[in-house]
Amino acid sequence: MKNILPLILFMHISIFLCAQKTPARDTIVPAKGNPEKQLKQIKDDKKENFKDSASGQPTKSQVIDTTINNKYGDLLNDDKLFNKKYSLKRPIAQVIGFNIALLGFDRYVL
């Protein structure tokens, strides 16, 4: 009984928890008037929010993501010709080589 009661309580509480709230799917609301006018207003707002500054760089905005690096310092838009990807054989050979070296160390040294 002591184990079942917390489980039932936990399941009952978890039914009412919401991780995320989904936003409205349509930005055009039929109750607000003509859809063509609403669409024109949305396009005008996008032009205003997404326009570039005089220097050619995007302006700092809450709407546009202007980050160049991720949190580890890697470039997000990396040049594929400069940094070529290795084939799958290399990491497979490295893992097998490290495992064999570790096995030999554990068996003969320790």
C-alpha positions as CSV (number, residue, x, y, z in Angstrom):
1,M,0.0,0.0,0.0
2,K,2.9,2.4,0.8
3,N,4.3,1.8,-2.7
4,I,1.1,2.0,-4.6
5,L,-0.2,5.3,-3.1
6,P,2.7,7.5,-4.3
7,L,2.5,5.8,-7.7
8,I,-1.2,6.7,-8.1
9,L,-0.5,10.2,-6.8
10,F,2.3,10.7,-9.2
11,M,0.3,9.4,-12.2
12,H,-2.7,11.6,-11.2
13,I,-0.5,14.7,-10.9
14,S,1.3,14.0,-14.2
15,I,-1.9,14.1,-16.2
16,F,-2.4,17.8,-15.5
17,L,1.2,18.9,-16.3
18,C,1.9,20.5,-19.7
19,A,5.5,20.7,-21.0
20,Q,4.7,23.1,-23.9
21,K,1.8,25.1,-25.1
22,T,1.3,25.0,-28.8
23,P,0.9,28.4,-30.5
24,A,-1.9,29.2,-32.9
25,R,-1.4,27.7,-36.3
26,D,-2.8,30.4,-38.4
27,T,-1.7,34.0,-38.3
28,I,-4.6,35.1,-40.4
29,V,-7.7,35.3,-38.2
30,P,-11.0,35.3,-40.2
31,A,-12.8,37.3,-37.4
32,K,-10.3,40.2,-37.9
33,G,-11.4,41.1,-41.4
34,N,-10.2,40.6,-44.9
35,P,-7.5,37.9,-45.3
36,E,-5.8,39.7,-48.1
37,K,-5.3,42.8,-46.0
38,Q,-4.0,40.7,-43.1
39,L,-1.6,38.9,-45.4
40,K,-0.3,42.3,-46.8
41,Q,0.2,43.5,-43.2
42,I,2.1,40.4,-42.3
43,K,4.3,40.8,-45.4
44,D,5.0,44.4,-44.5
45,D,5.9,43.5,-41.0
46,K,8.3,40.8,-42.2
47,K,10.0,43.3,-44.6
48,E,10.4,45.7,-41.7
49,N,11.8,43.1,-39.3
50,F,14.1,41.3,-41.7
51,K,15.7,44.2,-43.6
52,D,19.4,44.6,-43.5
53,S,21.3,47.6,-42.2
54,A,23.4,49.8,-44.4
55,S,26.5,47.7,-43.7
56,G,24.9,44.6,-45.2
57,Q,24.9,42.8,-41.9
58,P,21.6,41.8,-40.3
59,T,20.4,44.1,-37.6
60,K,20.3,42.8,-34.1
61,S,16.7,41.6,-33.6
62,Q,14.7,39.3,-31.4
63,V,13.3,37.7,-34.6
64,I,16.6,36.9,-36.5
65,D,19.3,34.5,-35.2
66,T,22.6,36.1,-36.0
67,T,24.9,33.7,-34.1
68,I,28.0,32.6,-36.0
69,N,29.3,30.0,-33.5
70,N,27.6,27.5,-31.3
71,K,28.2,27.2,-27.6
72,Y,31.3,25.0,-28.2
73,G,33.0,27.5,-30.6
74,D,32.3,25.6,-33.8
75,L,31.2,27.5,-36.9
76,L,27.5,27.0,-37.8
77,N,28.0,27.7,-41.5
78,D,31.3,25.9,-42.1
79,D,33.0,25.7,-45.5
80,K,32.7,22.1,-46.7
81,L,35.7,22.4,-49.1
82,F,38.0,23.7,-46.4
83,N,37.0,21.2,-43.7
84,K,36.4,17.9,-45.4
85,K,34.6,15.1,-43.6
86,Y,36.5,11.9,-42.9
87,S,35.3,8.5,-44.1
88,L,33.6,6.2,-41.6
89,K,36.6,3.9,-41.6
90,R,38.8,6.3,-39.6
91,P,36.6,6.5,-36.4
92,I,35.9,2.8,-36.6
93,A,39.6,2.0,-36.8
94,Q,40.3,4.4,-33.9
95,V,37.7,2.8,-31.6
96,I,38.9,-0.7,-32.4
97,G,42.6,0.4,-31.9
98,F,41.9,2.1,-28.5
99,N,39.9,-1.0,-27.3
100,I,42.8,-3.3,-28.3
101,A,45.3,-1.1,-26.6
102,L,43.2,-0.8,-23.4
103,L,42.7,-4.6,-23.4
104,G,46.4,-5.2,-23.7
105,F,47.2,-2.7,-21.0
106,D,44.6,-4.2,-18.6
107,R,45.7,-7.7,-19.3
108,Y,49.5,-7.4,-19.2
109,V,50.3,-4.3,-17.2
110,L,47.6,-4.4,-14.5
